[in-house]
């Protein structure tokens, strides 16, 4: 292991790997340090009894040629290594309220036409909604690739209105307004808090086009790692960083668990900001900044069931199924034991194009960290019998909810495995196992905004806690962070010529 680099990156999630790729492409000597055996953060996957499961990145959007993610994937040299399977364009997402099903269709016109068949009196409202999403998204230079004078990801006015307040104002049809927020598990939306721009970035992204990644999202991490090694970058797994060493003016090195020091001109963190601050005892980090970061509310975590089906028993579902027990999609993150789960998200794993039968599926429901707080401090596989019993009870409830919508499906399950907020916290080092990191809040937009810059001039942040989460949001955060070294206009000009 070398002991000096131009850039050290802590964490190998999509943000860390993408930032590393951009900087290595521009000639920087880069090293990535990952605490786990497997690189990739939320791109990681695992195999149980021959079935491969994704852990965080389950489907992507805007991947037709010329669309925004296709252009970023091209820039990151990912296109030749990633195989995609398109979701059903007539209903890539299905929102279920009791027995009523509502389909989200690909393409702005198709989206409008499909929902208007259910709500003919509200066609104009749906048109206004779709146009607003598109306007919000493409006002950003990181989506339109226009020249810009500031580094805002999004127009500040769209940070000040919540998703639900906006939706409540677009029509007099409460059911429609809730359906349009039916994909809120994709951003863990909280009523009166989550900004409209978060919803807009996610929703417009998938309306354009929607795909599953064949054979799991870890292919993205593997492709980036191959490219990084070709460009001379170094990547170290099982390498836990436990301290950032600073002098009177800046960061100068990282310290690993084994005591080894690695000097670096720049340090970039792809881990949760609070976890990073635990590694820094320098006076350069002011108390007020530390308190603000540490007091931020996190998005809720999830309880997940990973399902292996018996062979050739369950037809492959080429849509994502969002279920709600009532016609109100909000407040599903607040519950008592007797009314959990209020909602769930059900998705099949894709292993080949034109797949006929489902081999594996993932079933999610929101879960508060407080539900597993009693086992805090334990490690994977060593949490005890009470924890295993807890997981069995929760899995049974969640599978029973699935059975209500897909009668007989439990008879076709060969085996299943589970994860909790503790699992997610252990593997991603995300505070409280938070699904999407820090909760953005319209009531205190600046307090819940985290810049890529820190109070230490050569220490930067990347990943889902800066600007926005999701595959597109994280890649854009990498562009913004790498732009601090390379120059953001340089990167935008490069992207203008990529299709």
N, C-alpha and C positions, 0 to 999 in steps of 0.2 A: 504493500500500500504506500503510495506517495504521500508526502506530508505537507505539500503545498500546491494550491490551485488558485486560479483566478476567481472561480465561482464554486462555492459549495452549496448544494441544495439538500435540505433536510426533508425527507419524505419522498416517496416515489409514486404518489397518486397521479392522476392525469395532469393536474396542475404542475407538479414537480417535473414530470417527464416532458411535458410540452414546453415548459420554460427552458429546461435543459436542452431540448432539441433546437429551439430557436437560437439560443446563445452559442451552442456548439456550431451551428450552421454559420454563425457570424464570427467564428474563429476563436471563441473563448475556450480555455481549458477548464472543463467542467467535471465535477464529481457529484454523484448522487448517493446519499446514505439512507438506507432503509432498515428499520428495526426488525421487520419480519423476514421470514425466509423467502416468501413470495413477494415480488415487486407488484405494484399496481394500485395499492389503496383500494378504492371502491370498484376498481376494475378486476379485482381478484375473483377467482372462481375456485370451486372445490369439487371433488368427485366422491360419490357414495354409491357403492354397489354398481359401478359402471355407468352411472348417470352424472352428468356434469351440471352444476348449478352456478348461476351468477349470484354475486353478493350485493351489487349496488347499481350497475348500469344495465338496464333491461331492454330498453328500446330507444331508438334515436329518430330524429326527424330532419327535414330539409336536406335530403341527400340526393335529390335528383340533380343531374348535371346543371351547374350554374347556380344552384341554391346555396345558401350560406354555409351549411356544415360541409357540403361537398367541396366547396372552395377551401375551407380550413383543412379538411382532410388531405386535399391535394397538396396544400402548402406543407403539411407535416409528413408527406410521403406515405400516407396510410392507404391510399386507394387500392393498390395492388395486393395488399395483404389482408384486407377485410372483405368478407363475403356477406352480402346482405340478403334478407328475405323480406319482401314488402308485406306489410300488414294489409288487411282487407281495406281497400280504398273507400268502400261504401260504409265502413264502420271500424276504423282502427281502434277507437275507444267506444265501449258501450257503457252507458250510465243506466243503472237499474234502481228505480224507486219501487219497492215492493214488486209487483208483477209487470210494471211498465218499463219498457226498454227504449232508450234514446241513443241514436247513433251519431258519432262525429265522423264526418266524411272528409277525405282529403280534397284539397283545392278550395279556394275561398268561395267560388260559386256553388260547388257541390255541397260544401258545409251549410251554406245558406239555404239551398234548395231542400236538403234532407231534413233539417230542423223545421223549415217552414211547412212541410207536409204535416207535422205534428201541431204546429202553431201558426196556422195561416193568417190569423189576425195580427201576428207579430213579425211578419216578414221584414218590415222596415226596421224594426228594433234589432233584429238579428243582423241585418246588413250594416247598421250603424256600429254594432258590436265588433264585427269582423274588421270593418274599416278602421276602427279605433285601435285594435290590436296591431294591425299592419303599420299604422302611422307611428305608434309608440316605438315599435321595434326598429323601423327603418329611419327614425330620426337619429339613431346612434351611428356614429362614424364606423363603429366596429361591425355594423351590419350592412351599411350602405357603402363603406369604404370611401366616403367623401372626406375631403380635407377638413380639419377641425381646429378650433382655437383653444379647446379645453380638454380635459381628460375624463369628463363625465361619461359614464356608460350610457346614461339615459337622461332625458330632460327632467330637471328637478321638479317640475310641476306634477309629474306622474309618480313621484315618490310620496306626495302629500295626500293622496286619496287611497282609501283601502279598496280591496277587491269587492267586498260585499256592498260597500256604499255606492260604488260605481254601478254594480249590477242592479242594485235596488232601484237605481234611477233610470235604467234604460228601458224598462217596460213595466206595465201594471200586472204582469203575469208572474206570480211568485214562483210557480213551478219552473217556468223557463229560466228565471234568474238563478235558481238553484242548479238546474241542469248545466248551465254554462260554467258554473263553478264545480262541476262534478269531478273534474280532474285534479282537484285541490290536493289529494295525496301526493301528487308529483312535486309539490312545494310545501307541504305541511301547512296549509293556509290557516290562519287564525283570524277569526272575525274581529273587525275593527282595528286590526293591526297590520296584516300583510298588505304591502303596497300593490297597487294595480299593475305597476310595471313588471313585477315578478310573474304575475298571472299572464300578462301579455307576452313576455318573452317565451314562456313555456308553451302557451297555447298556439300562438302563431307558428312557432317552430314545428309543431306536429301537424297543424292544418296543412302546411305546405306539402308534406309527405311524411310517411312513418314506416319504419323498418325494425325488424329484429336482426341482431347480429348472429350469423350462423356459427354455432359452436362456441358461443360465449364472448363476452366483452374483454376477456383477458387477451384476446388476439390483438387488441389495440395496444396494450402495454407491451406485448412481445414485439410488435412491429417497431414501436418507438425505441425499445431497448436495442434491437438490432441496428437501427439507424444511428443511435447514439454511439455505439461501439465502433461503427464504421468511421464516424467522425472523430474518434479519439477520446471520447468521454469515458470516464470510469464509473462503474456502478458497484456499490457494496451492499449486500444484504446481511442480515443478522448483525447490523452495525448500528447500535443505538447511540444517538447523540444525547448527552446529559447536561451539557453546559456550553454556553456561548461566552468566550473569553473576550473582554473588552479592555482597551486602554482608556485614557482620559477623553478620547475623541470619537472612537469608532470600535467596531468589532474587528478582532484580529484573527480569531481561530475558533474552532469547535473542539470539544473534548468528548471522546467516546467512552463507553462504559468500561473499556479495558484500560483507560487512562491515557490513551494515545491522543496527541494533539495534532490537528490538521490546520495549517495556516491557510488563510484565504483573503483575497482582496475584497470580495463580495460574498455575502451569505444570504441565501433565499430560503424561506421557510414555507413548506407545503403542509405543515401540520396545524392543528388548531391554535389560534393565537394565544389562548390562555396557557396551553401546554408549553408553547414557546417561552412565554414570560416566566414560567417556572424555572427555566434554564438560565435566566439572566438576573444577576444581582447588581448590575452596574447602575451608577447614579444617572446615566444617560436616559434610563427609563424613568420618567417622573411618576410619582405616586398617583396623580390624577389619571394619567393614561392607563396605568396598571389597574386601578379601581374600575375605570370605565369598561375595559375589556373583560375583567373578571366578573362584573355584575350584569353582563349581557344575558338575556334570556336565550335559551337554545330552542331550536325546533324540536318537536317531539320525536321520539324514537319509534321503533316498530317491534312487534313480535312476528316472527316469520316461520312458516311451515314449508319445508322443502319436500316435495312429494315425488315418489317414484311410483309410476303406474304399472300394473300388470300389462304384459305385451298385448298390443292390438285390442285394447278394450275401451280406450277413450279417444274419440276423434280429436284431432289437433284443432285447437281454437285459435284462429288467426286474428284475434282481437284481444284487447285488454278489457277486463270486466271489472267495473267499479260498482260495488253494491252499497246501497244505503238502506237502513231499516225504516227511515222516515223520508219525507220529502224535504227535509232540511239537511243540507250537506255540512253545515257549520257545527262547531263544538264537538266533533267526534273525538278530539283529543282529551276531552273532559268526560269522565265516566265513573261509574261505580262498578264493582265486580258483577252485580246482577244484571247490568245492561251492557256489558262488554261482549263482543265488539259492536260498536254502533255502525261500523262500515268495514269493508274489506276490499282489497285489490287482488285479483286473481289473474295470473299470466302463465302461459305455457312456455317452456324452453324450446328453442329452435336448434335443431341439429343438422338440418338439410333443407334445401329449397323444396317447395311443393310437398312438405311433410304431410303425411296422411294420418298418422297416429301420434298421440302425445306419449312421450317417454317420461318427462319430468315437468313439474309445475312449481310455481312459487305463489304462496298465499300470505298476504300481509294484513296486519291490522295495527293501528296506532297503539303504542304502549308507553306509559310514563316511566321515567327512570325511578320514580319513587316506588313503583311496584316491585323492583328488584334491589332496592337500596340495602335490604338486610344482608345481601350477599356481596356487597361492595368490598373490594380488597381480595376476593378470591380469584382463582385463575381458571381458565378453560379446562374442563374435565375434572375439576377438584372443588366443586361447589357444594357437594353433599346431596343426600337423598331428598331432603325437603325441596331443594331447587329442582331436582328431576321431577318430583311430584307436581310442583308448581307448573312446570312446562307441559307435563302430560295433561293437566286439567285445562290449561289455556289452549293447547292444540285441539283437544276434544271439542271445546266450545267453538273454535274457529272452523273446524271441519264440519261440525253440525250446521253452522251457518251456510257453509258451501253446499252441503247436502240439500238444503232447502231450495236452492236455485238450480242445482244439478242433481236431481234425484237418482240415487243408485251409485253415485260416484265413489262413495266410501268403500263399496264392495270391490271396486277396481283399483284400490290403492294397495300396492305390495308392501311399501314401507314409507316412513317419513322421518325427517329430522327437524330440529327446531333451533332457532336462535332468539336471543333477547337483547335488550339494550346493552347488557353487560358484554355479550359476545361482540357486538359492533364496536363498543368502546375498546375492548382488548385488541381487536385486529386493526382498527383504524386510528386509535388514539384520539378519537373525537369525544369531546366532553359529553358525558351522560349518554353516550351512544347516539347522539343527535343525528338524525337522518340527513339534514341539510345544513348543519352548522348553526351559526347565529341567526336568530329570528329578526328579520327586518321589521321595523315598527313605524307606521305613519305618525304615531303620536310623539315620537322622538327620532326623526329620521337621521339627524346628524349623530346622535348618541349610538345608534345601531349601525352606522356606516363604518366599515373598516377599510382604510386606505391601504394600498400596496406599500406605501412608505411607512416607516416607523420613526421613532424619535432617535434612532441610531442611523446615521446617514448612509451607511453601506449595508444595512440589514433591511431586506424587503420581504413582503408576503406574497404568496400566490395561492391559488386554489379557491374552493367554494366559499370561503368566508370573506373574500374580497369581491366586491361588486355583485356577482350572482352565481348560483349553483347550477348543476346540470352539465351535461357534456359541452354544450355550446358556451354557457356562462363561464365554465372553468377554462376552456381554451382561450376565451377572450381575456380572462384574468391573466393567463400566461402571456398573451400578447402585450397587455398593459404593463406587466412586471418586467418582461424582457425589454420593453421599450424604454424603461428607465436607464438601461445600459446602452442599448443599440440606437435608441431614438424612435419615438412612436411614429413619427411621420415616415421614417425609413421603412418601418414594417407595413404601415398602411399602403405606401406606394408599391411595395412588393406584392401585397395581397390584391391590389387593383388588377394586376396582370395574371392572376390565378383564377382558373375556372374549373 
